[in-house]
């Protein structure tokens, strides 16, 4: 009788422990994004919707536990982002934060996540340092793109685009990192960087920056910004006749169908850029795009389909491990190939970088387009292991211990 009682007591002790692996009785994911500023179109409410679409594929439950998606506006301010992250983790039971869009905000949120042992699923924040000197492979993944990849991939098109480059970049972490990454890619592939000029976030007048780029006599002007800044820069470049004068333009930040449509094919036609996603990648991407358009009345951006993908992969790992411990979940994510609407054959590396193919595309002319969202033509596919920084070159401190 005593043996039975002891065995029963042991079982009762084990049951609550098993149930407690998913903390708080639910899986809660926060989409921390720009809901009111220059990056809202490419992330914002669309990223929130994409995260919800991922949760719906699980019936909004994982192993019987409900999935909850919440959202907040970080206003592109690191202190605001850190404050929201701290409140979510401490008081509201959020297990993981995704999107972020602004690298400075993302660094602040990641610092909080590391102290609270939570997960950050980076999609739209681009600094390559997230898998380099600031890597946190037990707490974060970097899913969609980074500044090294953008520069390295575009560098491979130097023979086609031109050898002499000048950059117009956003004057904050992302813009400067993008210029640095692109400069490295250009020079590694035989090009020359003549200079760079930086504009404030949310600039309304790009005339002085465009004039400096025009005066450089560069073969190619790289626009290293995003959101509304990218659209306004392209419009200013057309107004000053830069392309008509023979200089080519690579708008790194004009990397979504909504942004191209907002700019207009008459202004953006012929420009080339590298993108982590193309809408006709496979049947899953076409289905996701159709469903997203039905719900949002606009096409998804690369960041938004990336947010769907990382949330889906995170939930698959939570389901497989029955845990929301970030180290456990991310370790499982590394075991699972990414085959979905965003990527085919993607692989999460030990430094947190998800490696996948990227694409060199050209924006169609109005005459070439056959529909509202038929805006791109594929020029080349760049294998992921050629586009992203090699693991050994990242300098992730956590992998050197």
C-alpha positions as CSV (number, residue, x, y, z in Angstrom):
1,X,0.0,0.0,0.0
2,X,2.8,2.4,0.9
3,X,4.5,1.6,-2.5
4,X,1.3,2.5,-4.4
5,X,0.8,5.7,-2.4
6,X,4.4,6.8,-3.2
7,X,4.0,5.9,-6.9
8,X,0.7,7.9,-7.0
9,X,2.4,10.9,-5.3
10,X,5.2,10.7,-7.8
11,X,2.7,10.7,-10.7
12,X,0.9,13.7,-9.3
13,X,4.1,15.6,-9.0
14,X,5.0,14.9,-12.6
15,X,1.6,15.9,-14.1
16,X,1.7,19.6,-13.2
17,X,5.3,19.8,-14.4
18,X,4.3,18.5,-17.8
19,X,1.3,20.9,-18.1
20,X,3.4,23.8,-17.0
21,X,5.8,23.6,-19.9
22,X,3.6,26.0,-21.9
23,X,3.5,28.8,-19.4
24,X,0.4,30.7,-18.5
25,X,-1.9,28.1,-20.2
26,X,-1.5,29.8,-23.6
27,X,1.0,30.7,-26.3
28,X,1.1,34.4,-26.6
29,X,2.9,36.2,-29.4
30,X,3.3,40.0,-29.6
31,X,3.7,41.8,-32.9
32,X,5.8,44.9,-32.0
33,X,5.8,47.0,-35.1
34,X,5.3,50.4,-36.7
35,X,1.5,51.0,-36.7
36,X,1.6,54.8,-37.4
37,X,4.9,55.7,-39.0
38,X,6.9,55.4,-42.2
39,X,7.2,51.6,-42.1
40,X,3.5,50.8,-41.5
41,X,2.8,49.8,-45.1
42,X,5.5,47.1,-45.2
43,X,5.0,45.8,-41.7
44,X,2.4,47.3,-39.3
45,X,-1.2,46.0,-39.4
46,X,-0.3,43.6,-42.3
47,X,2.3,41.9,-40.1
48,X,-0.3,41.5,-37.3
49,X,-2.7,40.0,-39.9
50,X,0.0,37.6,-41.1
51,X,0.7,36.4,-37.6
52,X,-3.0,35.7,-37.1
53,X,-3.1,33.8,-40.4
54,X,-0.3,31.6,-39.1
55,X,-2.1,31.0,-35.8
56,X,-5.3,30.1,-37.7
57,X,-3.5,27.2,-39.5
58,X,-3.2,25.6,-36.0
59,X,-6.9,26.3,-35.3
60,X,-5.6,28.9,-32.9
61,X,-4.5,26.2,-30.5
62,X,-1.3,24.3,-29.8
63,X,-1.6,21.0,-27.9
64,X,-4.9,22.2,-26.6
65,X,-3.5,25.6,-25.4
66,X,-5.0,28.7,-27.0
67,X,-2.8,30.9,-29.2
68,X,-3.2,34.7,-28.7
69,X,-1.7,37.4,-31.0
70,X,-1.4,40.9,-29.6
71,X,0.1,44.0,-31.1
72,X,1.6,47.4,-30.2
73,X,3.1,50.4,-31.9
74,X,6.8,51.1,-30.9
75,X,6.7,54.5,-32.7
76,X,10.2,53.8,-34.0
77,X,11.5,54.7,-30.5
78,X,13.8,52.2,-28.8
79,X,12.7,53.3,-25.3
80,X,9.1,52.8,-26.3
81,X,9.9,49.4,-27.7
82,X,11.8,48.3,-24.6
83,X,9.0,49.5,-22.4
84,X,6.4,47.5,-24.3
85,X,8.6,44.4,-24.3
86,X,9.1,44.6,-20.6
87,X,5.4,45.0,-19.9
88,X,4.5,42.2,-22.2
89,X,7.0,39.8,-20.7
90,X,6.5,40.8,-17.0
91,X,2.8,41.4,-16.8
92,X,1.0,40.1,-19.9
93,X,2.5,36.7,-20.4
94,X,3.9,37.2,-23.9
95,X,6.2,34.4,-24.9
96,X,7.7,35.8,-28.1
97,X,7.9,39.1,-29.9
98,X,8.0,39.3,-33.7
99,X,8.4,41.9,-36.6
100,X,10.1,44.9,-34.9
101,X,11.0,46.6,-38.3
102,X,13.4,49.2,-36.8
103,X,16.8,47.7,-35.9
104,X,17.4,50.2,-33.0
105,X,14.1,49.2,-31.5
106,X,14.8,45.5,-32.1
107,X,18.1,45.7,-30.3
108,X,16.4,47.3,-27.3
109,X,13.6,44.6,-27.3
110,X,16.2,41.8,-27.6
111,X,18.1,43.1,-24.6
112,X,14.9,42.9,-22.6
113,X,14.1,39.4,-24.0
114,X,17.5,38.1,-22.9
115,X,17.1,39.2,-19.3
116,X,13.5,37.7,-19.2
117,X,14.4,34.5,-21.1
118,X,11.9,35.1,-23.9
119,X,12.1,34.8,-27.7
120,X,12.4,37.4,-30.4
121,X,11.5,36.4,-33.9
122,X,13.1,39.1,-36.1
123,X,11.6,39.6,-39.6
124,X,11.8,43.2,-40.7
125,X,14.7,44.5,-38.6
126,X,17.8,44.2,-40.9
127,X,21.0,44.7,-39.1
128,X,23.4,41.8,-39.7
129,X,24.7,42.3,-36.1
130,X,21.7,40.2,-34.9
131,X,23.6,37.2,-36.0
132,X,27.0,38.7,-35.4
133,X,28.3,40.6,-32.4
134,X,24.8,40.9,-30.9
135,X,23.7,37.4,-31.6
136,X,21.6,35.6,-29.0
137,X,20.9,32.2,-30.5
138,X,19.0,30.9,-27.5
139,X,16.6,33.8,-27.6
140,X,16.3,35.1,-31.2
141,X,16.1,34.1,-34.8
142,X,16.7,36.4,-37.9
143,X,14.3,35.2,-40.5
144,X,13.8,37.4,-43.6
145,X,17.0,39.4,-44.6
146,X,19.9,41.3,-43.3
147,X,22.1,44.1,-44.4
148,X,25.1,41.8,-45.3
149,X,22.8,39.7,-47.5
150,X,21.4,42.7,-49.3
151,X,24.8,44.1,-50.1
152,X,26.4,40.8,-50.9
153,X,23.6,39.7,-53.2
154,X,23.5,43.1,-55.1
155,X,27.2,43.0,-55.4
156,X,26.9,40.0,-57.6
157,X,25.0,42.2,-60.1
158,X,27.9,44.7,-60.3
159,X,28.9,43.6,-63.8
160,X,25.3,44.1,-65.0
161,X,24.5,47.3,-63.1
162,X,27.7,49.2,-63.1
163,X,31.0,49.5,-61.2
164,X,30.9,53.0,-59.6
165,X,28.3,53.4,-56.8
166,X,27.0,56.2,-54.6
167,X,24.6,55.7,-51.7
168,X,21.7,57.7,-50.2
169,X,21.0,56.1,-46.8
170,X,18.8,56.6,-43.8
171,X,20.7,58.1,-40.9
172,X,20.1,55.5,-38.2
173,X,21.3,51.9,-37.5
174,X,19.6,50.2,-40.4
175,X,20.5,52.7,-43.1
176,X,24.2,52.9,-42.1
177,X,24.4,49.1,-41.7
178,X,22.8,48.7,-45.2
179,X,25.3,51.1,-46.8
180,X,28.2,49.3,-45.1
181,X,26.9,45.9,-46.2
182,X,26.2,47.1,-49.8
183,X,29.6,48.8,-50.0
184,X,31.3,45.6,-48.9
185,X,29.3,43.6,-51.5
186,X,30.1,46.1,-54.3
187,X,33.8,46.2,-53.6
188,X,34.1,42.4,-53.2
189,X,32.7,42.0,-56.7
190,X,35.0,44.5,-58.3
191,X,33.1,47.7,-57.8
192,X,34.0,51.1,-56.3
193,X,32.1,53.2,-53.8
194,X,32.4,56.9,-54.5
195,X,30.6,58.1,-51.4
196,X,27.4,58.2,-49.4
197,X,25.1,60.8,-47.9
198,X,22.5,60.2,-45.1
199,X,19.1,61.7,-44.6
200,X,17.0,61.8,-41.4
201,X,14.2,59.2,-40.8
202,X,11.0,60.5,-42.4
203,X,12.6,63.1,-44.6
204,X,10.2,65.0,-46.8
205,X,12.7,66.7,-49.1
206,X,15.3,64.6,-50.8
207,X,16.5,67.2,-53.3
208,X,19.9,67.9,-51.7
209,X,20.7,64.2,-51.3
210,X,19.7,63.4,-54.9
211,X,21.8,66.3,-56.2
212,X,24.9,65.1,-54.4
213,X,24.3,61.6,-55.8
214,X,23.8,63.0,-59.2
215,X,27.0,65.1,-59.0
216,X,29.1,62.0,-58.0
217,X,28.8,60.8,-61.6
218,X,28.3,57.3,-60.2
219,X,27.0,54.5,-62.5
220,X,24.6,53.4,-59.9
221,X,22.8,55.2,-57.0
222,X,21.9,52.8,-54.2
223,X,18.9,53.9,-52.0
224,X,19.6,52.5,-48.6
225,X,16.4,53.1,-46.7
226,X,12.8,51.8,-46.5
227,X,9.1,52.5,-46.2
228,X,8.0,56.0,-47.1
229,X,11.6,57.2,-47.3
230,X,12.3,54.8,-50.2
231,X,9.2,55.9,-52.1
232,X,10.0,59.6,-51.6
233,X,13.6,59.1,-52.7
234,X,12.6,57.3,-55.9
235,X,10.1,60.1,-56.7
236,X,12.7,62.7,-56.2
237,X,15.2,60.8,-58.4
238,X,12.7,60.8,-61.3
239,X,11.9,64.5,-60.8
240,X,15.6,65.3,-61.2
241,X,16.0,63.2,-64.3
242,X,18.7,61.0,-62.8
243,X,17.7,57.9,-64.8
244,X,17.2,59.8,-68.0
245,X,20.7,61.1,-67.6
246,X,22.1,57.5,-67.6
247,X,22.5,56.7,-63.9
248,X,20.9,53.5,-62.7
249,X,19.1,53.3,-59.4
250,X,18.8,50.3,-57.0
251,X,16.1,51.0,-54.3
252,X,17.0,48.5,-51.6
253,X,14.0,49.5,-49.6
254,X,11.4,49.5,-52.4
255,X,11.2,45.7,-51.9
256,X,7.5,45.1,-51.6
257,X,4.6,45.0,-54.0
258,X,2.6,47.6,-52.0
259,X,5.6,50.0,-52.0
260,X,6.1,49.6,-55.7
261,X,2.4,50.2,-56.4
262,X,2.4,53.2,-54.1
263,X,5.3,54.6,-56.1
264,X,3.8,53.7,-59.4
265,X,5.3,51.7,-62.3
266,X,5.8,54.9,-64.3
267,X,8.3,56.0,-61.7
268,X,9.8,52.7,-60.6
269,X,9.9,50.8,-63.9
270,X,13.3,49.2,-64.8
271,X,14.8,49.5,-61.4
272,X,16.3,46.3,-60.0
273,X,16.7,45.1,-56.5
274,X,17.3,42.0,-54.4
275,X,14.3,40.6,-52.5
276,X,14.1,37.6,-50.1
277,X,10.7,36.6,-51.5
278,X,8.8,36.5,-54.8
279,X,5.0,36.1,-54.9
280,X,5.0,33.2,-57.4
281,X,7.6,31.2,-55.6
282,X,5.3,28.1,-55.2
283,X,1.7,27.1,-54.7
284,X,1.9,28.0,-51.0
285,X,3.1,31.5,-51.7
286,X,0.4,32.0,-54.3
287,X,-2.3,30.8,-51.9
288,X,-1.0,33.0,-49.1
289,X,-1.0,36.0,-51.4
290,X,-4.6,35.4,-52.5
291,X,-5.8,34.9,-49.0
292,X,-3.9,38.0,-47.7
293,X,-5.3,40.2,-50.5
294,X,-8.9,38.9,-49.7
295,X,-8.4,39.9,-46.1
296,X,-6.4,43.1,-46.4
297,X,-7.3,44.3,-50.0
298,X,-3.6,44.7,-50.7
299,X,-0.7,42.4,-51.5
300,X,1.6,41.3,-48.7
301,X,5.1,42.7,-48.3
302,X,8.1,40.5,-47.9
303,X,8.2,41.4,-44.2
304,X,4.6,40.4,-43.8
305,X,4.9,37.0,-45.4
306,X,8.1,36.5,-43.4
307,X,6.2,37.2,-40.2
308,X,3.7,34.6,-41.2
309,X,6.5,32.1,-41.8
310,X,8.4,32.7,-38.6
311,X,5.3,32.6,-36.4
312,X,4.3,29.4,-38.2
313,X,7.7,27.8,-37.6
314,X,7.7,28.9,-34.0
315,X,4.3,27.4,-33.4
316,X,5.3,24.1,-35.1
317,X,8.3,23.9,-32.7
318,X,6.2,24.7,-29.7
319,X,3.8,22.0,-30.7
320,X,6.6,19.5,-31.2
321,X,8.3,20.3,-27.9
322,X,5.2,21.2,-25.8
323,X,7.3,24.0,-24.5
324,X,7.6,27.8,-24.8
325,X,11.1,27.9,-23.3
326,X,13.0,29.9,-26.0
327,X,16.1,27.7,-26.0
328,X,14.1,24.6,-26.4
329,X,11.8,26.0,-29.1
330,X,14.6,27.6,-31.1
331,X,16.7,24.4,-30.9
332,X,13.7,22.5,-32.4
333,X,13.3,25.2,-35.1
334,X,16.9,24.5,-36.2
335,X,15.9,20.9,-36.8
336,X,12.9,21.7,-39.0
337,X,13.4,22.8,-42.6
338,X,11.4,25.9,-43.7
339,X,9.1,25.0,-46.6
340,X,6.2,27.4,-46.7
341,X,4.8,30.5,-48.5
342,X,8.1,32.4,-47.8
343,X,10.9,29.9,-48.4
344,X,11.7,26.5,-49.8
345,X,14.4,24.5,-48.2
346,X,15.3,27.2,-45.6
347,X,17.5,26.2,-42.7
348,X,18.0,27.9,-39.4
349,X,21.7,28.1,-38.4
350,X,23.2,28.0,-34.9
351,X,23.8,31.7,-34.9
352,X,20.0,32.4,-35.5
353,X,20.3,33.2,-39.2
354,X,17.6,31.5,-41.4
355,X,19.3,30.8,-44.7
356,X,17.2,30.8,-47.8
357,X,17.4,31.7,-51.5
358,X,17.0,35.4,-52.5
359,X,16.1,36.9,-55.9
360,X,17.3,39.6,-58.2
361,X,14.2,41.2,-59.7
362,X,13.3,44.0,-62.1
363,X,10.3,46.2,-61.8
364,X,8.0,45.9,-64.8
365,X,6.9,48.8,-67.0
366,X,3.2,49.7,-67.2
367,X,3.1,47.9,-70.6
368,X,4.5,44.7,-69.2
369,X,2.2,44.5,-66.2
370,X,-0.8,42.2,-66.6
371,X,-2.6,43.0,-63.4
372,X,-2.7,45.0,-60.2
373,X,0.1,43.0,-58.5
374,X,1.9,41.8,-61.6
375,X,4.9,44.1,-60.9
376,X,8.1,42.1,-61.0
377,X,10.1,39.9,-63.3
378,X,12.7,37.4,-62.0
379,X,16.2,38.1,-63.2
380,X,18.2,35.6,-61.2
381,X,18.0,33.3,-58.2
382,X,20.9,33.6,-55.7
383,X,21.4,30.5,-53.5
384,X,21.1,31.3,-49.8
385,X,24.6,30.0,-49.0
386,X,26.0,32.5,-51.5
387,X,23.8,35.4,-50.3
388,X,24.1,35.3,-46.5
389,X,27.3,35.8,-44.5
390,X,29.1,32.6,-43.8
391,X,28.6,31.3,-40.2
392,X,32.3,31.4,-39.6
393,X,32.6,35.1,-40.5
394,X,29.8,36.4,-38.3
395,X,31.7,36.5,-35.0
396,X,28.8,35.4,-32.9
397,X,30.2,35.4,-29.3
398,X,27.8,32.7,-28.1
399,X,29.3,30.3,-30.6
400,X,32.9,31.0,-29.5
401,X,32.6,30.0,-25.9
